[in-house]
Amino acid sequence: MNGVLDLTYAATGRLYGGAGWVTILCCAFMGALTGTVMASIAAVGVFTIPAMKKAGYRPEVAAATSISAGCFGPMIPPSTTIIMSAAIYEEIMG
């Protein structure tokens, strides 16, 4: 997990709102890999929420950013959710 965190900090850490961008990108990576919302929020939030609070974000903004970013992660291909949906569609439609 620290590799993804380091990569996203290197890419967006200097931008305005960089800690928020890091959270969004980490959730996108984790959500695409795992295909689950809760796993990506839990895995990323453990690292990014304290970092965002340390950067000056309010706790509720840090949590809301992590939660909302985790929700769109499983929609990014090649997520497990999309692969399973495609397999089920193929089975049903022939």
Summary of the structure (lengths in Angstrom):
residues: 94
radius of gyration: 14.8
end to end distance: 39.1
largest distance: 53.4
contacts: 294
relative contact order: 0.16
helix: 82%
strand: 0%
